[in-house]
Every structure is written in C-alpha cells, then in structure tokens.
Amino acid sequence: MMEKTPHWGLLPSQVKEIVRKREWDNLPCLKARLLGAKPFPMRIGLKPPSGACALSDLAHFQRVVSEWKLFPHQEMVQWSSKKFREISEQVIPVGLEISSMQQLITFLGKEAIRRSVIWERHMRPFLHINKILYPALIKHIDIIEKITLSDAELLAKLLPQLKQGLGKGQYLRALPIIGIDTKFLEKHQLLLEELVDTLHGGAVFSAGGLMAWLGCQTNPKGWLTIRPLCPHVADALGKLPILQLPYELLKEYELPAANILVVENLQSGLALPDMPDTIAVIGGGKNIAWMDALWLKKKRVGYWGDIDTWGLTFLSHAREKCPKVESIMMDINTVKIHEDRMVMEDTPIHVIPAFLNEEETHLFNGLITGHYQSSRLEQERLSADYIKQQLSLWRA
C-alpha cells in the first residue's frame, strides 16, 4: 500500500514541479513574465504545518526543514520562527520568493537554463537591428525557440530588405530579395509579419497583413479542372483538351460555351462524353465559391454530384450562388435504377438544405430516414449508357 503524502510541508522538488507547470510550461504566463505584464516577485507558500500536523509525522517535518536548509539558493527561501507546544520553538520554511526571470530560470535548473540560452542566442540577430523587436520576439517565443541559429540570422538579414510595395503586382515567390530564397520567406511569414509590422509602426497590419503591405498577389487556390466537351469549344480555349484555373480567376473569366456542366468529382468529369457547345468544370467538390460569377447568368448551368446528403448540400449551395442551376442525375429515378449499388454514407448531414427543389428535398429525406437500400450513391457507380442518355436529355 502506497504511503499517503501529507497535505502540508512542501518539499523543494514539489515546489519546482508546481512552478514548472504554472509558470514555465504555461506559454501565455511565461510570455507575460518575459514581457513584464505579469511582474515579479512571485511567491509560493510552502504550507507550513500546525503543531498537531508536525507531531503527526515528525519524519516528514524533519525532512522538510532539512531539505530546505540544504537548498542551494537560500536567498529565495523565507524562514520563520514558530513555537510548537509539543516540540518547542522551530525555524521553519514558510515561503519561496522568486524576484526575477533570472532567478526563475536558476530555480528550475538545467533544462530552463538551456532553453533560455537558445532564446538569447536566436533573438540576438534581431535585437542587433532594433531592440523594439523584443516584444514581437517574445510573442512568438515558441517559433524563436524552434528555428535554427542560421535561420534566425537569415531572417534578420531579410528584415531590412522588406519595403512597402516591394512586390507590387507579383506573387510572394517573385520578390526581388538578395541572398535568401523566397520559399524561406514563405515558410517564416507569420514571424516576419509581426517583426516587420513592429519595425514600421503598425503599418503592416493596418494595410491588411504582410502580403497586402508588400503589394503581392495572393497565391492561386481552389483550383478547378476545365474540360471542353466539343472541338468548337476546345478551339476557343487554344485547342487545350483540359486545363486548370483557380476559382478567383474562373469567377472573372467567362468560359466560351453556352452550356456549363459542373461535376462534383474529378474522375466522373474525366469520363464525360462529347457534348456540343459545352464545357465541364470538374472536381471542385464543395468549392462552388465561383458560381456567383456574373457571366454564368447568361449560360445554361447543370450540376451533377453524388447522391448523398453532402452531394445534395453542395447542390443547394451551388443553387444559392446561381439560382438557375439544374440538377442532373440527382433524382429518385436515378436511385431506383441503381439502388443495388448504394453504400452507407459515413457522416451524413441531417439538416435539410435550403435551396433544394421539392423532389430533391424528398430524396434527401429518403436518404436520412432509411427509405432506400442504403444512403449513398456515388457518381462513379452509374452506368455509362445511363449517364450518356441523361446528359443528352439535359442538353436537348
């Protein structure tokens, strides 16, 4: 049976663990101490015993007094003389007072000292530029601790090169900087943003962040695959059989076809048959942010996705953006013909999407109430001849 530890009389090792958890491993608290927002001294009570407690466990009482007498940093220990009726007057440790960050590091020992040496070494190149960077460095002390010294020196070399408007009209990777690769800049963008903002009196965040302050274009994202489905349309796209565009560009760039077919999954879109005057936008999944493009209002727009709660939700979002969207092969008849190919949907949605029509809503309810053999019919499981027939009907 384990011996119960008394609730009084904290030992040096116990206090060290308390301080480590409360102050050192607690990153917000540590930053506040380093910045002076949480000032020293810090005081930890050592839970001195009453006479009855001391008498109940004399061995522990003697151990507490002995260990604190041997504690190497006596300037931190607060002692007090106390009269005990049963064991006469005793001088006992009652508190520990840590009056500075240096004392805190000394108290916690080797690991804290090692860590503080890393901070000092990695911050030095930045502080040589300007000491006003110190608060920003402390704010990101976890990053400062993890980078290498060579990275810290490179970042410090990069800082003076970054000027407002430096990257006007260019992507971040095309910045004209000397002696440093732009991938390195991109990797350390969060820390750089804070440091450059500090150096320039808050101008970076006022401009909307580092990219905006530099004047850089945002990297393309949300790529969509564009596939012309007839030679006439392919000619208008420079005879390219397939290409990719980021959604922001697609929102502005009108596709040269009267019919736009949006297909949720890439593989289903790659298997589409030829269709006159039609371009397919495929593989976007839930990426329908481009579908409120003004040029789409002039087109006939079809949408084909998986028949499950997520697929119908994507359809609803698409119709919210572009009210004229027509669903294709996302109906009860398609389910009935292919019902034996259905599988279970892993994480269905139970809230009925707002922009489904009456039949689509009925289908959604049937999927979540177990009306069909299962709850998910993937695009890829539809028969090729059925797909071709339905697309011809839609086109006609």
N, C-alpha and C positions, 0 to 999 in steps of 0.2 A: 504494500500500500504506500502511495506517494505521500511524503511529508508535506503538510499544508504550510505554505509560506505566510508569515504574519502580515497583517494589513498595515503595519506600522514599521518605521525604521527602514527607509530606502537605502540600498547599497549603491556604491558608485556605478556598478555595471547596470543596475536597473535605471538609474537616472540617465545614464548615457543612452540607453535604448529609448527612453521617453523623449529626450531631446532630439535624438535622431529622427524619430517618427514625426514629432510635432514641428520641428524646425528645419531639418536638413533634407529629409525625403519629401517634404511638403513644398512643392515648387513655388506656388504663389506666396507662401510665407517666406521662403528663402529669398525670393526676389524682393519682397517688401523689406526684409532686413538689409539686403545689399544696397537698396536704394535709400534707406533711412526712413521709409514710410512707416516702418514698424521699429521704433527706436530701441536701443539698448538703454539700461541693462535689462536682462531677463532674469527672473528669479524663480527658482524651483524649490518648493518646500520639501523637506526630507522626511516629513511625517514623524516627528519625534514622539516617543512613547509617553504615556502616563506611567505613574509608579506601578500600578497594577499590571499594565502590559509588560513593562520591563521585567517585573518579578515573575510573570507567567512564562517567560522564555529568556532567561538570563544569557544563554549561549548566543542567541540572535542579537541581543542587546550589546554584548561584548564584541560580537563580530562587526556590527555597525560602527561602533566607536573606533575599533581597531583599524578597519579598512579606510575610514575617512581620515584617520591620523596618518596613514601611510599614503594617502592620495597625494600625488606629486605637485599639484597646483593649489597649495593651501590658500593663496590669495583669493580664490573663488569661494572657499568654504566659510560659512558663518557658524560660529560656535556660540553656545550659551551655557551658562551655569544654571543647573536646575537641582532643586532639593527634592530628593526622594525619601520619604519617611522610612522605607524599609531598607534602602541601600545607601543612605547618606547622600551628600551633595556630589553631583557628577557634572563634568563638562561634556556636553553632547553636541553633535552636528544638527543644526536645525534648518539650514538652507544652503543653496548654491546660487551664487550670483555671477552671471557672465556679463561682462561690461562692454564687450566689443566683438566684432566679427572675427578678429584675430584670436581672441580668447575662445570663441565658439569652435573655431577650427582646431585649435590646440586641444581643447577638451575632448573633441570627438576622435582625434588621433590620426593615424597614418592615412586611412582612406580619404578623410576630409582634407588633409594636407595635400595629398596627391591631386585631388580634384581641384583645389584652389590654385595649385601651381599651373595646371592646364589652363584654367580661366585666365590667369595673369599672362601667361605666355601667348595665348591666342588673341587676347584683347590688345596687347601691346602695339601691333602694327596699326590698328585703327586709332588708338589713342595718340599715336605719333602724328596722325593727320589733324585731329582736333579732339580735345578732351570732352567736348559737349556730346560726343558719341556714347559716353559711358552709360546713360540710362537706356538707350536703344540696345546696346550690347547686353545689358542685364535683362531687358525684356525678353531677349532671345538667347538667354544663357544656355538653354538646353541645346540649341544649334551650335553656339560657340564651343561648347564642350565636345561636340561630336566631330566637328571639322578638324582637318589636319592643320599643322602649322603652315605648311606650304599653301594650303587653300586660303588660310587667313591672310597670308602675305599677298597672294594673288588678288583677293577681294579688296584689300587695302590699295593695291596698285590700280584696280579698276575704278574705284570710287571717284577720283578726281576727273576721270575721263567722261563720266556721265553728265551730260548737259541737257537742259530743257530743249526739246525739238531735235535732238541729235538723230533720231531715227525716223524723221518725218516721211510718211509715205512708204516706209519699208517694214518688213517683218523683223521681229526681235533678233533673229539669227543673222540678219544682214547689217547689224550695227557696225559702223567703222571704228572699231576699238583696236588698240595696239597691244600685242603681247599676250592676249588672252582669247581663248576660243569662246564663241558665243553660246555653245552648249553649257559651258561652265556658268555663264551669266544666268542662263535659264534655270539651271539647277538650284542656284542660290538666290532666286528672285525675291523670295519673301524677306530674307535678311537684308538684301540690298535695298529694297523698297523702304524699309524702316530707316536705314542708315542715311540714304540719300535725302529722304524727307527731313531728317534731323539737320543735316548739313545745309539744307535750303529753306529752313524756317517754316516747314509745313507745306511747302508749295506742291510737293508730290501728291499727297493725299487730297489736297484741295483741287488738284487737276483731275482726280479720279483714279489715282494709282500710277505706278511706275510706267506702264505701257502708254497711258494717256499723256503723261508728262514728257516722255521721250518722243511722243508723236508716232509711235509704232502702230502698225495694223495688227489687229487681233489674228492669231493663227486660225486658219480654217478648221471648222469642226462640224460634226454631224454630217459626215459625207453620205451622199446618196448616189446610187448607181442609175445611170440614164441609159436606156436601151431603145433605139429606134426600131420599130417593128415593120418598116417597109423601106424599100430603096429610095423612094422620093424624099422621105424624112431624113434618111441617112445622108443623102446628098447635101441637105441643108445644114447638117452637122459636120461638114467636111469629110463625108464618107466614113466617119468613125462608127464602127459597129457597136461600141459601148464606151462609156466614159463616166467619170465620177465628178460630182460637184458638191461643195459644202452647201448646207441648207441656206446660209445667208445669201450666197450668190444665186442659188436657184430661185430664191424669193424675188430677185430683181431681174433675172434673165428669162425671157419668155421662150418656152420651147416651141419649135416650129412645126406643130401638128394640131389638128382640130380636136383630137381625142387624147386625153391624158389618162393613162391607166396606172393607178397606184397599187403596188403589190407589197404586202407586208414582209414576205420572206424572200431572200435572195435567190435560193435555188428554184423556187416556183417561178420567179420572174425570168430566170435564165432559160426556162423551158417553155416560155410563151411561144405560140405560133405566130406567123406573119399576120399583120393586120393593117389594112390601108389607113394612111393618114393618122397613125397612132404612135405615141411614144410612151414607154413604160418607165415609171420611176419606182425602183425596186429596192427591197432590203432595208427600208427605213425603220421597220418595226414601229415603235411608238413615236418616232421622230416625224411629227407632222407639223412642226413649227412653221414650215414654209408655205403651208396650204392656205394661208390668208393672202397670198400674193394677188395683186390686182389683176394680173394678166390671166389668172385662172378663171376669172368671171366670164371670159369670152370663150372658154373651152367646155367641151363635154368631159366630165370627170367621173371615172369609175374607181371603185375601191374593192379590192379582193384581199381578204385576210383569213386567218384560221377561224374556224367556228368554235369558239370557246368564250368564256366571259371576258378574257383580256382582249381577244380579237375584236369582239363586239364593242368593247370600250374604246379601242383605238379607232374603230369606225365612227363612233359617236364623237370623239374628239376631232376627227377629220371633218365631219359634217358641221360641227360647231364653227370651225375655221372657214369652211367652204360649204354653205348650205345646199348647193346643187349636187353634192356627191351622191352617186348611185351605187348601191352595194351590188356586187356580183358574186354569185355562188356562196352567199352567206344567208341562206334561207332554209326553211323547214324541208322543202322538197329535196335539197342537196343532202341534208342529214338523212332523210328516209332512204334515199338511194344508196348511201354509203355507210349506213348505221353500223354494219358489222365491222367497220374499220376504225371505229371510235376507240379512244383510250381515256383514262382518267386525267383530268386537269389537276396539277399538283396543288396550286394555291389559288382557287377561284375567287373572284370578286362577287360580293353579294348585293352590292348597291346597283340598282338598275341605272344605266347611263341615260342621260337626259335627252340625247339627240338621236335616239333610235326611232324608226317608224313603228307602226302597230305590229306588223309581222315580226320584225326584229326583236321587239320587246317580248313578244310571245315566245320566240325562240330562246331568248336569254332566260326567261322564267323556266322554260322546259329543261334547260341545261342545269340550273341550280336546284331544281326540285326532283331530279332523277327520272324525268319523263322518258328519256331515251336510254339506250343500252349503256351509254357512258356519257361523259361530259365534255369531250374534246374531239374535234375532227380537224386534223391538220390539212393544210393546203396540199401537201405532197401526196396525201392518200387518195385524192380524187382521180378518177380515171382520165387518161389523156384525151380520149374521144369526147367525154362529157365536158371537159374544160374547153376544148375547141368549139363544141356546139354552143355552149353558154356564152362564150366570148363573141361568137358570130351573131348570136341573138342580141347581145348588148350593142354591138357595133351597128346592127341593122335597125 
